[in-house]
Amino acid sequence: MDIKKYKVEGNEKIELQTFATSEDHGFEEKELIDQLMPESVSKLKELHWKLHAEEKKGIIVVLQAMDAAGKDEAISYIFSNLTAQGLKTTSFQKPSDTELNHDYLWRIRDGLPARGQIGILNRSHYEEVIAPRVHDDLLKDEMIPDNVDKEKIWPIRFRQINDFERHMDENGFKVIKFFFNMSKEEQADRLLERMKNPKKNWEFSFRDVEERKYWDSYQKYFEDMLNNTATKASPWYVLPADDELYSRYIITQVMIDCIESIDPQFPEISEENQEKLDKYIKQLESEKA
């Protein structure tokens, strides 16, 4: 798989509509389910063990999309297979009053990983350059810098986000961002399934349908987000999200590529500790004799 075809690094302006929401990738569903996904997840799990054991680097994973695009399922089918001690998952909803009383990046801090961890941000700081543009009543006066026109705040936020992500990267935390590019028709099908299936009713929110009225606005601002915050150090990957299974496979391949670039290693035991280890091995083996 050539993961570069899904990668946006900011070296050129993109149009979101040129990215497919599904494609003829050449893999059979059975091949993905029985072979490719299990192999990829197994490899990712082994690399994650090394990342966690070494405790030198961390990875921030951003999942951004419209409702029902597959973010939760990606977490369940991919990241839940990794060692829990090295994984941190945080979901972001509408900001609370406490969060609104701080700067818009403040609430992200609790979701950031420690060294040796992968931190999953299910939605993220990118909500703050999307939702308030679709619903301009969400942006209150106290959130706007002094002497800045309301419409000019977005380039400022893009710069601040890029600075924040560069800061994280320079301090040993890779930032990998996935945008689930889903068609409006596919979202309708998934919402209908949630509405009609009693076992999935709990996943449904009336707000999900109401937000469809703003579909075109969301697509416009998602495209602006991609063009203004994709960088070489912190790229976006645009997933053909109508195909959930294939999108998950892309995610695993990107994560494998990311950790391989870090090249973590299991720590080597010192000579002194090796002698102590050998002593205790003999002690425990003698107990079993």
N, C-alpha and C positions, 0 to 999 in steps of 0.2 A: 504493500500500500504506500502511495506517495502522500504523506500527510501534509506536504507543502501546499497542495492544491486547496486545502481548507484554511490555510494560514494567512492572516492579515497582519502585516508588520508596520503599516503606516508609510511605506515607501511610495505608495501611489493611492490616489483616491479610488474608492470602490463604490459600486452601486449594488445595494443589497439584492435587488431583483435579478442580478446576474448570477447569484448563487442558487443552486438547485435546492429545493426542499426534499427531493428524492432523486435517485439516479440509478442507472443500470451499472452497478458496481461489479457484477460478474460472480458474486458469491451466492451460493444456494443457502437458503435459510437453515437447512439441516447442517450444512458445513459450518456455518457461523455458530450454531447452538452446540453442536457435538464436538467440534474440533477447535476452531479459531478462537472463540471466546474463552473456553476453558484454558487453552494454552497461554493466551495473553494474560488472563487474570493470574494464572500460576506464576508467570514470569514477573508480573508486576508485584505480586506478593513477596517474592524472593528479593527483589530490588528494594522494596519498602522495608523489609527486615534489616537490610544493610544500612539504609538511610537512618532508621530508628536506632540501630545499634551504634552507629558512628557518632550521631548527635552533633554534627557540624553544620549541616544545612537543613533548611526547611522549604516547604512548597505551599504556596497559597493557590487554591483552585477556585476560580469564580465561575458560577453557573448562572447564566442570565437568559431569560426567555419570557414569552407570553405564557399564560396559564395553560396547563395540560400539555406542555411541550416535551416533558420527559425528564425534568431535573431530578425529581424524587426517585424515579425508577433507576436513573443512572447511579445514584448514590446506593440504592438497594442492591443492584445487580453487580456493581463493580467495587465500590469502595468499602462496602460492608464485609467484603472478603479479606480485607487487610487487617493486620493486628490492631486491636482496639487502642492499645497504649500509644500507638504512633499516629492516631487519627483523631481529628477534632472537627465536628460538623456543627455549623451554626446556620439557622434559618432566620431570615429577616423579613418582618412584616411591616405594617404601617408604624412609623416611629411613635414611641410613647411620649408622654409629656416630659418625662425626665430626659429622654434622648433629644427632644426638640429644644431643651434648655442648654444643650451643648452644641459645639460645631458639628456639622453633618458627618464628618469622618470619625467622630468620637466613638460611636457605638460599634464600629468595625473592630476596634481594638480587642474586645473580648473574644472575637472569633479568630484572631490570628494565631498561628501555630508556634510552638516552641521549636528549637532546633531538634531535628530528628522526627518531626511530625509533618503530616500533610493536613492542612486546614482547608475544609470545604466550606465555601460561602454560598449557601443556597439563596440566591439573590444577594445583593451586596451594596457597596457604596454607589454602584451604578444606578440604583433606584433614584438617587438624588439628582441625576441628570436626565431622567426619563419621566417619572410620574409627575413632578412639578411642572413639566413642560406640557404634558397632556392635560393636566388639571391645574391650571395656573393659580387656583385658589389655595393650593398647598404651600406655595412659596410666600411666607409671611415677611413683613418688613424687616424684622430683626435678623433674618437669615441673609440679608443682602448687605454687602460691605458698604461702608459710608461713601457717599458721593459716586455710587455706581448705579447706572440705570438698570432696571430689572431685566431688560432684554440682553444686557451685556454681561450678565453674571455667568452665562454658560461657558464662554471661553476661559473665564477665570477658573471655574470648577474643573474644566478639562485639564488646565495647567496644573492645578493643585493635585488632582488625581494622578497625573503622570509623574509629578514630583514625589508623591507618596509611594507610588509603585517603584520608582527608581531608587528611592531610599531603601525600600525593603530588599530589592535585588542587590544593591551594593552592600547590604549588611547580611547577605547569605540566605535570602529567602526568594526563591524563584516565584514569579507570578505567571500563572497559566490561566487563560480565560476562554470559556466556551460559550458561544451564543447558539442557542437552539433555533435554527431557522425553519419554522413550521408554516405551512400554508393555512389560510383561513378555513379552507374546506376540511382539512385534517383536524383542525381544532374543533370544528363543529361536530365531527364524528366522535371524537374523544369525549366531548362534553355530553353528547347524547348518551353515550355508553354509561357515563357516570350517573346520569339522570335516570336512566331506565333500569339499570342493574342495582337491585337492593343492596348487594354486597359492596357497591361502590358509591352509594349515595353520600356516604360520609366525606368523600373526596370533593363533592360538588359544592360550589358556592354560587348563589344568585349573582353575585358581583362578577363572576367569570363571564357570564352572558352579557351583562350590562356593559362590561369593558369592551366588548366586540364592536360597539358603536364607534370606538376610537381607533379601530384597527389601522387605518391609514396613517394617523398621527403617530402611533407607536412605531410603525415601520420607518417613517421619516426620521424619528429621533433615534431609533436603533442604528440606522445608517450613519447618522451624525456622530453618535457615540463611537462606532467602529472607526470612523475616519479620524477622529480626534484623540483617541486613546490607545490605538494600536501602535506599539513600538517594537523594535527589535528585541529589547530585553523582556517586554511584557506583551506578547502578541495575543491576538484573538484567533480562535478557531471557529469558523462558521460551519455548523453541522447540518447535514440534510435531515432535519429532525422528523420529517414524516416517516422515515424509516428508523424506528427506535433502536432496533437491534444493531443495525449497521452503525448508527451514531455512537452507541456504546463501544463498539469495536474501535472506532476512530479515537475515542477518548482513551481507551486502554493503550493504544499505540502511541498517542501523544505523551501520555504519562510515562510510559516505558522509555521513550526517547529523552524525556526531560531528566529522569533519574539517571539514565546511562550517561548523560552529559555531565552530571554531578560526579559520577563514578564513586559512590560510597563503598567503603570496605569494612568488613568486620574488624573491630579493634584487635590488635595483637597483644597477647599477654606478656608482661615483662618477665625477664629471667628470674627475678626474685619471686614473683607470684607463681611462675611455672613450677618452681621447686616446692612451694607451699601447696600448689594444686596436686602435684604428684604425691606429696605426703598424705594429703587427705583422701586421694583416690585409694592408696594402699590401705589407709585406715578403714574406709568404708567396705573395701573388698574383703578385708580380714574379718569384719563383722559378719559377713555373709558366708564365710568359709565354715 
